[in-house]
Structures are given as structure tokens and as C-alpha cells.
Amino acid sequence: MGMLNALMAADSLDKLSQSFFSAGNPTPGTGIASTDAPTSFSATVGLINIYNAADPANGEHHRVIPIGICLRALAVNTGATSFVLIGYEDNINRYSSGGTALTENNLYMTSQTGWTTRTAKAAVHFGVLTLAAASASVKKVFNQQISDVIYAADDTVMIWFGEGATGENGNRNNIVLPPIYLGPGGNLSIHELAASQSADPGFEVDIWWAETGHDSILAI
């Protein structure tokens, strides 16, 4: 079952169409710094953190479901002939400090009277992130090499969760990762590992996800 089919099985078309979100770097053409030399793995240093802030005590039972991530290098990541992303799920908010809080945008648009843009439950951070220590429930969900060459400016990686195109097309590399579902209080931290890197590539980033559990505000 594809990701969209799985989402449709969990929510109605009305709710789902109003519940897609995106977040990206604030200034087009200006990248966000990541760790200069991530030459060894650190559980408390991250590149991306996605936390589902839904609170069941307030009747919030939303799920955050990542769909895709686009990373475009704006500079050479000197020396890094291998660039790996490692993902961990946890049941606490791992974000502590650093990086950039990405502004979430609801992707539904209408001129209908009564529409109020939904507020995302996902809190998304990108850059040089300091993360809290993992809980006893932490689990590794992927460990994928996304590049085997030194990045040049405009090299792009498209990451799809659950399904999508794979392989290289010019300066674009397509990667598929497993489907991720974050329930209330769920957290996905993504860590970079580039054994020979001495300068970060200054990524532009776009992240897309869906959320289930929002009420349908308008019928289509």
C-alpha cells in the first residue's frame, strides 16, 4: 500500500487534503549551516528533528507522517566522499537547542468563507542541533548513505518515506527511507555522518509531511 493510500485509510479525503504541511529555510538561496566536521556519530548532535507536540491530555491524538525531504547543497562539503543520514525514533522531545526552527505552512488554500488555516502539531528544527539524551525507548529506524561523492553547489538529494523514485538523475539523487509514523509525543531525530568532511555544504531544505487527527473544517 502506498503512503497516500495508507493515509486515506486512516482519514477522510476532507481531513487529509487540509492536513498537508511544509517547512523550509527562511530565505531562498541562503542555506542553513550544519555541522562542519561530523566525522563520528553523536547521539546528541543532529541535523533534523521532528517532534509531534500533540497532547492526548487535551484530546489531541494527531499523528505526524513525514513524506519527503529535499536537501540542496549550496557549497562544497570539503573532503566528504561519503555522506550518511541515521534516523532514530523516540518518545520524548529530543530537541534541546541550536539550529533553526522551521516555520510550518499548511498546504491547503481556498477562498471559501469559514476557512481557518490549521496549526501543525509538528515542531521541526534543522541545522547544528543539540539534542537531549535518548530515552530507553529509542530505536534506530534507518542508516542510509545519501551521497558517495563530495557535494558540489546545487547537488540535491530527494528523500522519500515509504515509497518513491530511486537512483541518480544528473545532480539529483533519490533515496527511499522506511515509512515513519509519529504518534503524540513521538520524535524523529536525523543525524549526519561524513567521515572526511571538514566544511558543511550549507543546505537549503524543504520538508513535507501529513498529519491525521485534525477535524474537517470545510467539506470539499
GUMIKOL-308614 format. One record per residue (C-alpha): residue in three letters; z, x, y. Coordinates in steps of 0.5 Angstrom, whole numbers, plus 500, padded with zeros to 3 digits. Each point is the difference from the previous one (the first is absolute). Layout:
% GUMIKOL-308614
@r->ALA | up->Z | east->X | north->Y
...
END
This chain:
% GUMIKOL-308614
@r->MET | up->500 | east->500 | north->500
@r->GLY | up->498 | east->503 | north->507
@r->MET | up->505 | east->501 | north->505
@r->LEU | up->497 | east->494 | north->504
@r->ASN | up->500 | east->495 | north->494
@r->ALA | up->508 | east->502 | north->499
@r->LEU | up->502 | east->499 | north->507
@r->MET | up->496 | east->493 | north->499
@r->ALA | up->504 | east->498 | north->494
@r->ALA | up->506 | east->502 | north->504
@r->ASP | up->499 | east->496 | north->506
@r->SER | up->495 | east->495 | north->503
@r->LEU | up->494 | east->501 | north->504
@r->ASP | up->503 | east->498 | north->506
@r->LYS | up->506 | east->504 | north->500
@r->LEU | up->496 | east->506 | north->497
@r->SER | up->495 | east->500 | north->506
@r->GLN | up->505 | east->500 | north->505
@r->SER | up->504 | east->506 | north->497
@r->PHE | up->496 | east->506 | north->500
@r->PHE | up->502 | east->506 | north->505
@r->SER | up->498 | east->506 | north->502
@r->ALA | up->503 | east->506 | north->504
@r->GLY | up->497 | east->507 | north->502
@r->ASN | up->501 | east->506 | north->505
@r->PRO | up->501 | east->497 | north->507
@r->THR | up->495 | east->504 | north->504
@r->PRO | up->493 | east->500 | north->497
@r->GLY | up->497 | east->507 | north->499
@r->THR | up->507 | east->503 | north->500
@r->GLY | up->503 | east->502 | north->494
@r->ILE | up->508 | east->500 | north->497
@r->ALA | up->503 | east->506 | north->498
@r->SER | up->502 | east->501 | north->493
@r->THR | up->504 | east->506 | north->497
@r->ASP | up->497 | east->507 | north->502
@r->ALA | up->501 | east->503 | north->493
@r->PRO | up->502 | east->495 | north->494
@r->THR | up->500 | east->506 | north->495
@r->SER | up->505 | east->497 | north->496
@r->PHE | up->502 | east->493 | north->498
@r->SER | up->506 | east->497 | north->504
@r->ALA | up->503 | east->493 | north->499
@r->THR | up->503 | east->500 | north->507
@r->VAL | up->493 | east->501 | north->504
@r->GLY | up->495 | east->495 | north->500
@r->LEU | up->493 | east->498 | north->502
@r->ILE | up->500 | east->493 | north->500
@r->ASN | up->506 | east->495 | north->499
@r->ILE | up->499 | east->492 | north->499
@r->TYR | up->506 | east->496 | north->500
@r->ASN | up->501 | east->493 | north->498
@r->ALA | up->505 | east->497 | north->505
@r->ALA | up->500 | east->493 | north->497
@r->ASP | up->508 | east->498 | north->500
@r->PRO | up->501 | east->495 | north->494
@r->ALA | up->507 | east->498 | north->503
@r->ASN | up->495 | east->497 | north->506
@r->GLY | up->496 | east->496 | north->495
@r->GLU | up->494 | east->506 | north->500
@r->HIS | up->497 | east->501 | north->494
@r->HIS | up->494 | east->504 | north->502
@r->ARG | up->496 | east->505 | north->496
@r->VAL | up->496 | east->506 | north->503
@r->ILE | up->494 | east->501 | north->497
@r->PRO | up->496 | east->507 | north->502
@r->ILE | up->493 | east->499 | north->500
@r->GLY | up->497 | east->506 | north->503
@r->ILE | up->501 | east->507 | north->504
@r->CYS | up->495 | east->504 | north->504
@r->LEU | up->501 | east->507 | north->502
@r->ARG | up->495 | east->503 | north->504
@r->ALA | up->502 | east->508 | north->502
@r->LEU | up->499 | east->502 | north->507
@r->ALA | up->501 | east->507 | north->499
@r->VAL | up->499 | east->506 | north->494
@r->ASN | up->506 | east->500 | north->496
@r->THR | up->500 | east->507 | north->499
@r->GLY | up->500 | east->503 | north->493
@r->ALA | up->502 | east->494 | north->496
@r->THR | up->495 | east->500 | north->495
@r->SER | up->504 | east->494 | north->496
@r->PHE | up->503 | east->494 | north->504
@r->VAL | up->504 | east->495 | north->495
@r->LEU | up->504 | east->494 | north->502
@r->ILE | up->506 | east->498 | north->496
@r->GLY | up->503 | east->493 | north->500
@r->TYR | up->507 | east->497 | north->499
@r->GLU | up->503 | east->493 | north->500
@r->ASP | up->507 | east->499 | north->501
@r->ASN | up->504 | east->494 | north->502
@r->ILE | up->503 | east->503 | north->507
@r->ASN | up->497 | east->501 | north->506
@r->ARG | up->498 | east->508 | north->500
@r->TYR | up->498 | east->501 | north->507
@r->SER | up->505 | east->504 | north->504
@r->SER | up->497 | east->503 | north->506
@r->GLY | up->493 | east->503 | north->503
@r->GLY | up->493 | east->499 | north->500
@r->THR | up->497 | east->494 | north->503
@r->ALA | up->502 | east->492 | north->499
@r->LEU | up->493 | east->497 | north->499
@r->THR | up->499 | east->493 | north->503
@r->GLU | up->498 | east->495 | north->496
@r->ASN | up->495 | east->495 | north->501
@r->ASN | up->498 | east->493 | north->497
@r->LEU | up->493 | east->500 | north->498
@r->TYR | up->499 | east->492 | north->501
@r->MET | up->497 | east->498 | north->506
@r->THR | up->499 | east->492 | north->502
@r->SER | up->499 | east->496 | north->506
@r->GLN | up->504 | east->494 | north->497
@r->THR | up->506 | east->497 | north->504
@r->GLY | up->506 | east->502 | north->497
@r->TRP | up->499 | east->507 | north->497
@r->THR | up->505 | east->505 | north->501
@r->THR | up->499 | east->507 | north->497
@r->ARG | up->504 | east->502 | north->494
@r->THR | up->505 | east->505 | north->501
@r->ALA | up->499 | east->505 | north->494
@r->LYS | up->506 | east->502 | north->495
@r->ALA | up->497 | east->507 | north->499
@r->ALA | up->503 | east->506 | north->504
@r->VAL | up->495 | east->505 | north->500
@r->HIS | up->501 | east->508 | north->502
@r->PHE | up->495 | east->505 | north->500
@r->GLY | up->501 | east->508 | north->502
@r->VAL | up->505 | east->505 | north->499
@r->LEU | up->505 | east->495 | north->497
@r->THR | up->508 | east->502 | north->498
@r->LEU | up->502 | east->496 | north->494
@r->ALA | up->506 | east->498 | north->497
@r->ALA | up->502 | east->502 | north->493
@r->ALA | up->497 | east->496 | north->495
@r->SER | up->505 | east->494 | north->496
@r->ALA | up->501 | east->501 | north->493
@r->SER | up->494 | east->494 | north->499
@r->VAL | up->495 | east->505 | north->503
@r->LYS | up->493 | east->500 | north->496
@r->LYS | up->494 | east->504 | north->500
@r->VAL | up->494 | east->496 | north->501
@r->PHE | up->494 | east->505 | north->501
@r->ASN | up->499 | east->507 | north->500
@r->GLN | up->492 | east->501 | north->503
@r->GLN | up->496 | east->506 | north->502
@r->ILE | up->496 | east->497 | north->506
@r->SER | up->496 | east->506 | north->502
@r->ASP | up->499 | east->507 | north->497
@r->VAL | up->497 | east->503 | north->506
@r->ILE | up->502 | east->502 | north->507
@r->TYR | up->499 | east->494 | north->504
@r->ALA | up->495 | east->500 | north->506
@r->ALA | up->500 | east->496 | north->506
@r->ASP | up->498 | east->493 | north->498
@r->ASP | up->501 | east->501 | north->493
@r->THR | up->503 | east->493 | north->497
@r->VAL | up->504 | east->497 | north->495
@r->MET | up->500 | east->493 | north->498
@r->ILE | up->506 | east->498 | north->495
@r->TRP | up->499 | east->493 | north->497
@r->PHE | up->506 | east->497 | north->496
@r->GLY | up->499 | east->496 | north->493
@r->GLU | up->492 | east->501 | north->501
@r->GLY | up->494 | east->503 | north->504
@r->ALA | up->495 | east->505 | north->500
@r->THR | up->501 | east->507 | north->498
@r->GLY | up->497 | east->506 | north->501
@r->GLU | up->497 | east->504 | north->506
@r->ASN | up->494 | east->498 | north->505
@r->GLY | up->499 | east->505 | north->505
@r->ASN | up->506 | east->502 | north->503
@r->ARG | up->504 | east->494 | north->498
@r->ASN | up->504 | east->500 | north->493
@r->ASN | up->502 | east->493 | north->497
@r->ILE | up->507 | east->500 | north->496
@r->VAL | up->503 | east->494 | north->496
@r->LEU | up->507 | east->500 | north->499
@r->PRO | up->504 | east->495 | north->496
@r->PRO | up->502 | east->493 | north->503
@r->ILE | up->506 | east->500 | north->504
@r->TYR | up->505 | east->494 | north->501
@r->LEU | up->506 | east->501 | north->504
@r->GLY | up->505 | east->494 | north->500
@r->PRO | up->505 | east->499 | north->505
@r->GLY | up->504 | east->507 | north->502
@r->GLY | up->494 | east->504 | north->496
@r->ASN | up->498 | east->506 | north->502
@r->LEU | up->494 | east->505 | north->499
@r->SER | up->500 | east->507 | north->503
@r->ILE | up->494 | east->504 | north->499
@r->HIS | up->501 | east->508 | north->500
@r->GLU | up->494 | east->505 | north->501
@r->LEU | up->500 | east->507 | north->497
@r->ALA | up->495 | east->505 | north->502
@r->ALA | up->502 | east->507 | north->496
@r->SER | up->496 | east->504 | north->505
@r->GLN | up->500 | east->496 | north->507
@r->SER | up->502 | east->504 | north->506
@r->ALA | up->498 | east->495 | north->505
@r->ASP | up->499 | east->492 | north->500
@r->PRO | up->494 | east->496 | north->501
@r->GLY | up->502 | east->495 | north->505
@r->PHE | up->499 | east->494 | north->496
@r->GLU | up->497 | east->493 | north->503
@r->VAL | up->503 | east->495 | north->496
@r->ASP | up->499 | east->493 | north->498
@r->ILE | up->504 | east->496 | north->495
@r->TRP | up->498 | east->493 | north->498
@r->TRP | up->505 | east->495 | north->496
@r->ALA | up->501 | east->493 | north->498
@r->GLU | up->507 | east->496 | north->500
@r->THR | up->502 | east->494 | north->496
@r->GLY | up->505 | east->495 | north->501
@r->HIS | up->498 | east->498 | north->508
@r->ASP | up->500 | east->493 | north->501
@r->SER | up->493 | east->497 | north->501
@r->ILE | up->500 | east->499 | north->508
@r->LEU | up->493 | east->497 | north->500
@r->ALA | up->495 | east->496 | north->495
@r->ILE | up->493 | east->503 | north->500
END
